[in-house]
Amino acid sequence: MSVDTQTVRKIAYLSHLRIDDDKMTAFEAEFNKIIDWVQQLNEVNTDNVEPLVSVNDTKLTLRADKVVEGNQADKILKNAPLAEYDYFVVPKVVE
């Protein structure tokens, strides 16, 4: 599988990225390097290898969930530039 200029344009559109035409070939080459690397990973023999949750063989210490302070919505929302119905109001970012 290889990436062409049209695919780079589609990825840029879906990612909401603006890529200049003069940088299109550089992105195409970079995407193709990434795909080649992933294909190399697919060639690695993983038979008889146990799946890992983490590369660290440590146990996490659990603590009891305790509410130490609560019901401070009024104090927190004082810092908000705009709040409504006990929520922060933020601009819409997805259309």
N, CA, C and O atoms as a DFTB+ gen file, in Angstrom:
380 C
 N C O
     1  1       0.843      -1.175       0.000
     2  2       0.000       0.000       0.000
     3  2       0.886       1.235       0.000
     4  3       1.882       1.293       0.721
     5  1       0.527       2.203      -0.796
     6  2       1.264       3.451      -0.793
     7  2       0.279       4.616      -0.825
     8  3      -0.866       4.480      -1.257
     9  1       0.748       5.733      -0.368
    10  2      -0.069       6.942      -0.293
    11  2       0.294       7.847      -1.464
    12  3       1.470       8.079      -1.743
    13  1      -0.727       8.351      -2.140
    14  2      -0.489       9.300      -3.225
    15  2      -0.944      10.684      -2.788
    16  3      -1.448      10.862      -1.679
    17  1      -0.764      11.652      -3.660
    18  2      -1.095      13.042      -3.318
    19  2      -2.570      13.191      -2.989
    20  3      -2.926      13.935      -2.075
    21  1      -3.430      12.499      -3.716
    22  2      -4.868      12.596      -3.464
    23  2      -5.214      12.079      -2.069
    24  3      -6.071      12.645      -1.390
    25  1      -4.551      11.008      -1.642
    26  2      -4.788      10.464      -0.302
    27  2      -4.295      11.433       0.767
    28  3      -4.932      11.584       1.809
    29  1      -3.172      12.086       0.516
    30  2      -2.672      13.087       1.470
    31  2      -3.674      14.228       1.598
    32  3      -3.921      14.708       2.704
    33  1      -4.244      14.661       0.499
    34  2      -5.258      15.728       0.536
    35  2      -6.474      15.287       1.356
    36  3      -7.024      16.066       2.134
    37  1      -6.886      14.025       1.172
    38  2      -8.038      13.518       1.910
    39  2      -7.736      13.435       3.406
    40  3      -8.569      13.807       4.232
    41  1      -6.547      12.948       3.751
    42  2      -6.152      12.874       5.165
    43  2      -6.111      14.270       5.775
    44  3      -6.568      14.477       6.899
    45  1      -5.563      15.221       5.032
    46  2      -5.497      16.599       5.521
    47  2      -6.893      17.158       5.733
    48  3      -7.147      17.832       6.731
    49  1      -7.793      16.886       4.811
    50  2      -9.166      17.372       4.932
    51  2      -9.850      16.767       6.158
    52  3     -10.476      17.478       6.943
    53  1      -9.724      15.444       6.315
    54  2     -10.359      14.768       7.441
    55  2      -9.758      15.193       8.777
    56  3     -10.440      15.178       9.802
    57  1      -8.479      15.573       8.762
    58  2      -7.788      15.980       9.987
    59  2      -7.892      17.475      10.242
    60  3      -7.367      17.983      11.233
    61  1      -8.572      18.175       9.342
    62  2      -8.676      19.635       9.435
    63  2      -7.297      20.289       9.459
    64  3      -7.049      21.215      10.231
    65  1      -6.404      19.791       8.599
    66  2      -5.065      20.344       8.468
    67  2      -4.949      21.052       7.123
    68  3      -5.527      20.621       6.126
    69  1      -4.204      22.127       7.115
    70  2      -3.939      22.815       5.869
    71  2      -2.504      22.488       5.469
    72  3      -1.556      22.842       6.170
    73  1      -2.360      21.816       4.346
    74  2      -1.033      21.466       3.845
    75  2      -0.840      22.196       2.524
    76  3      -1.626      22.039       1.590
    77  1       0.212      22.991       2.461
    78  2       0.508      23.723       1.231
    79  2       0.900      22.762       0.125
    80  3       1.440      21.686       0.381
    81  1       0.623      23.163      -1.111
    82  2       0.919      22.300      -2.262
    83  2       2.404      21.979      -2.380
    84  3       2.770      20.888      -2.816
    85  1       3.264      22.925      -1.992
    86  2       4.699      22.672      -2.116
    87  2       5.208      21.675      -1.072
    88  3       6.312      21.149      -1.215
    89  1       4.424      21.407      -0.030
    90  2       4.824      20.443       0.997
    91  2       4.123      19.100       0.824
    92  3       4.354      18.168       1.595
    93  1       3.270      19.004      -0.187
    94  2       2.487      17.790      -0.394
    95  2       3.370      16.564      -0.644
    96  3       3.094      15.489      -0.111
    97  1       4.423      16.711      -1.446
    98  2       5.288      15.554      -1.742
    99  2       6.060      15.112      -0.502
   100  3       6.326      13.923      -0.330
   101  1       6.423      16.058       0.360
   102  2       7.125      15.695       1.592
   103  2       6.209      14.889       2.514
   104  3       6.640      13.909       3.122
   105  1       4.951      15.303       2.617
   106  2       4.005      14.564       3.435
   107  2       3.732      13.183       2.840
   108  3       3.604      12.198       3.568
   109  1       3.645      13.122       1.529
   110  2       3.430      11.849       0.859
   111  2       4.559      10.875       1.181
   112  3       4.310       9.708       1.485
   113  1       5.794      11.353       1.114
   114  2       6.952      10.506       1.428
   115  2       6.940      10.084       2.896
   116  3       7.257       8.939       3.215
   117  1       6.581      10.993       3.777
   118  2       6.553      10.684       5.208
   119  2       5.482       9.641       5.526
   120  3       5.730       8.708       6.290
   121  1       4.303       9.797       4.947
   122  2       3.239       8.813       5.153
   123  2       3.655       7.441       4.637
   124  3       3.365       6.424       5.268
   125  1       4.328       7.409       3.500
   126  2       4.777       6.135       2.951
   127  2       5.829       5.479       3.836
   128  3       5.855       4.254       3.953
   129  1       6.707       6.280       4.468
   130  2       7.681       5.724       5.420
   131  2       6.968       5.090       6.613
   132  3       7.356       4.022       7.084
   133  1       5.926       5.760       7.091
   134  2       5.172       5.246       8.244
   135  2       4.487       3.924       7.879
   136  3       4.507       2.969       8.655
   137  1       3.886       3.884       6.696
   138  2       3.200       2.656       6.270
   139  2       4.207       1.519       6.092
   140  3       3.916       0.380       6.456
   141  1       5.376       1.810       5.541
   142  2       6.415       0.785       5.407
   143  2       6.845       0.252       6.769
   144  3       7.052      -0.950       6.931
   145  1       6.976       1.134       7.734
   146  2       7.376       0.729       9.083
   147  2       6.310      -0.174       9.714
   148  3       6.644      -1.174      10.350
   149  1       5.030       0.175       9.541
   150  2       3.949      -0.651      10.083
   151  2       3.934      -2.014       9.392
   152  3       3.678      -3.030      10.038
   153  1       4.204      -2.043       8.097
   154  2       4.260      -3.324       7.395
   155  2       5.421      -4.183       7.903
   156  3       5.300      -5.407       7.958
   157  1       6.530      -3.567       8.269
   158  2       7.639      -4.319       8.865
   159  2       7.214      -4.917      10.203
   160  3       7.587      -6.046      10.522
   161  1       6.446      -4.178      10.978
   162  2       5.962      -4.705      12.259
   163  2       5.055      -5.907      12.057
   164  3       5.048      -6.828      12.874
   165  1       4.289      -5.903      10.972
   166  2       3.409      -7.034      10.690
   167  2       4.193      -8.305      10.372
   168  3       3.655      -9.404      10.501
   169  1       5.441      -8.175       9.963
   170  2       6.266      -9.330       9.621
   171  2       6.918      -9.977      10.841
   172  3       7.475     -11.069      10.730
   173  1       6.860      -9.333      11.983
   174  2       7.493      -9.862      13.195
   175  2       6.713     -11.080      13.680
   176  3       5.485     -11.050      13.767
   177  1       7.433     -12.138      13.989
   178  2       6.812     -13.363      14.480
   179  2       6.454     -13.189      15.954
   180  3       7.331     -13.050      16.806
   181  1       5.166     -13.200      16.238
   182  2       4.706     -13.040      17.622
   183  2       4.054     -14.304      18.158
   184  3       3.297     -14.254      19.127
   185  1       4.346     -15.444      17.526
   186  2       3.817     -16.710      18.030
   187  2       4.403     -16.976      19.419
   188  3       5.575     -16.699      19.673
   189  1       3.587     -17.507      20.293
   190  2       3.986     -17.848      21.663
   191  2       4.453     -16.645      22.475
   192  3       5.248     -16.794      23.403
   193  1       3.974     -15.479      22.140
   194  2       4.282     -14.279      22.919
   195  2       2.995     -13.838      23.599
   196  3       1.985     -13.583      22.943
   197  1       3.047     -13.751      24.911
   198  2       1.868     -13.344      25.672
   199  2       1.594     -11.856      25.458
   200  3       2.524     -11.050      25.461
   201  1       0.330     -11.488      25.272
   202  2       0.004     -10.064      25.138
   203  2       0.304      -9.319      26.435
   204  3       0.134      -9.857      27.529
   205  1       0.744      -8.094      26.298
   206  2       1.074      -7.270      27.455
   207  2       0.039      -6.174      27.646
   208  3      -0.475      -5.602      26.685
   209  1      -0.249      -5.902      28.892
   210  2      -1.061      -4.738      29.209
   211  2      -0.142      -3.530      29.313
   212  3      -0.514      -2.415      28.948
   213  1       1.061      -3.770      29.817
   214  2       2.051      -2.720      29.977
   215  2       3.433      -3.351      29.844
   216  3       3.597      -4.546      30.088
   217  1       4.412      -2.563      29.463
   218  2       5.772      -3.083      29.375
   219  2       6.425      -3.148      30.750
   220  3       7.438      -3.824      30.925
   221  1       5.858      -2.458      31.711
   222  2       6.370      -2.487      33.079
   223  2       5.692      -3.610      33.847
   224  3       4.471      -3.752      33.798
   225  1       6.472      -4.396      34.545
   226  2       5.923      -5.490      35.333
   227  2       5.751      -5.039      36.778
   228  3       6.370      -5.589      37.689
   229  1       4.912      -4.043      36.975
   230  2       4.678      -3.527      38.318
   231  2       3.191      -3.570      38.620
   232  3       2.357      -3.537      37.716
   233  1       2.884      -3.643      39.862
   234  2       1.503      -3.629      40.317
   235  2       1.183      -2.218      40.806
   236  3       1.972      -1.600      41.520
   237  1       0.034      -1.732      40.415
   238  2      -0.384      -0.412      40.865
   239  2      -1.027      -0.522      42.239
   240  3      -1.826      -1.423      42.494
   241  1      -0.676       0.390      43.103
   242  2      -1.260       0.428      44.423
   243  2      -2.576       1.179      44.332
   244  3      -2.628       2.305      43.838
   245  1      -3.630       0.555      44.808
   246  2      -4.935       1.195      44.765
   247  2      -5.178       1.935      46.066
   248  3      -4.743       1.506      47.135
   249  1      -5.863       3.027      45.960
   250  2      -6.226       3.772      47.153
   251  2      -7.736       3.851      47.245
   252  3      -8.437       3.698      46.245
   253  1      -8.221       4.084      48.416
   254  2      -9.666       4.192      48.608
   255  2     -10.157       5.505      48.011
   256  3      -9.508       6.542      48.150
   257  1     -11.284       5.454      47.359
   258  2     -11.891       6.674      46.826
   259  2     -12.605       7.401      47.954
   260  3     -13.578       6.898      48.516
   261  1     -12.114       8.584      48.277
   262  2     -12.739       9.383      49.320
   263  2     -12.940      10.788      48.776
   264  3     -12.033      11.362      48.174
   265  1     -14.110      11.334      48.985
   266  2     -14.374      12.718      48.604
   267  2     -13.852      13.590      49.731
   268  3     -14.315      13.492      50.867
   269  1     -12.890      14.439      49.417
   270  2     -12.327      15.298      50.452
   271  2     -12.969      16.683      50.427
   272  3     -13.157      17.303      51.474
   273  1     -13.295      17.155      49.259
   274  2     -14.009      18.418      49.148
   275  2     -14.980      18.284      47.985
   276  3     -14.645      17.673      46.970
   277  1     -16.132      18.824      48.112
   278  2     -17.103      18.729      47.041
   279  2     -18.055      19.907      47.072
   280  3     -17.929      20.810      47.900
   281  1     -18.995      19.881      46.168
   282  2     -20.009      20.927      46.073
   283  2     -19.382      22.314      45.989
   284  3     -19.783      23.230      46.705
   285  1     -18.391      22.459      45.104
   286  2     -17.728      23.745      44.945
   287  2     -17.941      24.330      43.549
   288  3     -17.117      25.103      43.059
   289  1     -19.040      23.959      42.922
   290  2     -19.305      24.422      41.558
   291  2     -19.320      25.951      41.495
   292  3     -18.802      26.530      40.540
   293  1     -19.900      26.604      42.488
   294  2     -19.961      28.069      42.465
   295  2     -18.567      28.681      42.495
   296  3     -18.288      29.621      41.751
   297  1     -17.690      28.158      43.346
   298  2     -16.327      28.689      43.441
   299  2     -15.561      28.463      42.144
   300  3     -14.838      29.344      41.681
   301  1     -15.723      27.277      41.561
   302  2     -14.994      26.950      40.337
   303  2     -15.493      27.790      39.174
   304  3     -14.691      28.297      38.390
   305  1     -16.804      27.944      39.051
   306  2     -17.368      28.681      37.919
   307  2     -17.147      30.186      38.020
   308  3     -17.359      30.900      37.040
   309  1     -16.726      30.684      39.181
   310  2     -16.380      32.109      39.296
   311  2     -15.213      32.457      38.374
   312  3     -15.123      33.581      37.880
   313  1     -14.316      31.487      38.142
   314  2     -13.154      31.717      37.295
   315  2     -13.466      31.600      35.807
   316  3     -12.642      31.975      34.972
   317  1     -14.634      31.088      35.468
   318  2     -14.973      30.863      34.064
   319  2     -15.357      32.182      33.396
   320  3     -16.072      32.992      33.986
   321  1     -14.882      32.401      32.160
   322  2     -15.298      33.603      31.448
   323  2     -16.797      33.590      31.135
   324  3     -17.440      34.639      31.068
   325  1     -17.346      32.369      30.941
   326  2     -18.769      32.249      30.643
   327  2     -19.262      30.911      31.186
   328  3     -18.666      29.868      30.916
   329  1     -20.353      30.945      31.953
   330  2     -20.924      29.727      32.521
   331  2     -22.435      29.788      32.384
   332  3     -23.050      30.855      32.396
   333  1     -23.011      28.586      32.253
   334  2     -24.458      28.517      32.118
   335  2     -24.919      27.180      32.678
   336  3     -24.350      26.141      32.344
   337  1     -25.958      27.192      33.540
   338  2     -26.515      25.975      34.139
   339  2     -25.435      25.147      34.844
   340  3     -25.418      23.924      34.703
   341  1     -24.559      25.771      35.578
   342  2     -23.472      25.109      36.313
   343  2     -22.484      24.373      35.419
   344  3     -21.889      23.380      35.839
   345  1     -22.302      24.853      34.184
   346  2     -21.334      24.286      33.250
   347  2     -20.507      25.410      32.640
   348  3     -20.958      26.553      32.557
   349  1     -19.283      25.072      32.210
   350  2     -18.480      26.005      31.437
   351  2     -19.074      26.116      30.040
   352  3     -19.487      25.111      29.462
   353  1     -19.120      27.314      29.499
   354  2     -19.555      27.513      28.124
   355  2     -18.304      27.742      27.292
   356  3     -17.515      28.644      27.571
   357  1     -18.131      26.908      26.258
   358  2     -16.957      26.991      25.390
   359  2     -17.420      27.138      23.954
   360  3     -18.542      26.757      23.620
   361  1     -16.559      27.692      23.092
   362  2     -16.955      27.827      21.684
   363  2     -17.041      26.469      21.003
   364  3     -16.341      25.526      21.372
   365  1     -17.900      26.388      20.015
   366  2     -18.056      25.156      19.235
   367  2     -16.821      24.969      18.384
   368  3     -16.388      25.902      17.707
   369  1     -16.233      23.751      18.407
   370  2     -15.028      23.486      17.634
   371  2     -15.244      22.440      16.549
   372  3     -14.406      22.305      15.657
   373  1     -16.339      21.703      16.601
   374  2     -16.609      20.677      15.595
   375  2     -17.889      21.058      14.856
   376  3     -18.900      21.403      15.468
   377  1     -17.824      20.989      13.551
   378  2     -19.020      21.326      12.781
   379  2     -19.685      20.088      12.254
   380  3     -20.711      20.178      11.579
